[in-house]
Amino acid sequence: MRAKKEFEYAEVPVDKLILESFANERSAYHITARNADPGVDWRRFRRRLRWHINNSLSKRQKQVINAFLAGKREREIARILGITQQVVNIYKHRAIKKLHKILAI
């Protein structure tokens, strides 16, 4: 199996506005007042998520996730941090996996 070149990796831009407005969309994952768990405090969840991004991730994972939340693309992040786009992708996936495990999403 040959190694993929950096330009062969798919790049999906992450827009902070899209992430924040996702809850307003009518999709299978949309939570309405009718089907929401009354015991879940989403503001508390967001605070926990921010805390874990700042305290549970490695320095590079934190840099990559914060850059994504700032609206940067993988290629831009790679250039800024002086690493390849593939490494940015690895940091991103490991950070998401770690946060998923910690927060039991």
Beta strands, then each sheet from edge to edge (+ up, - down):
end
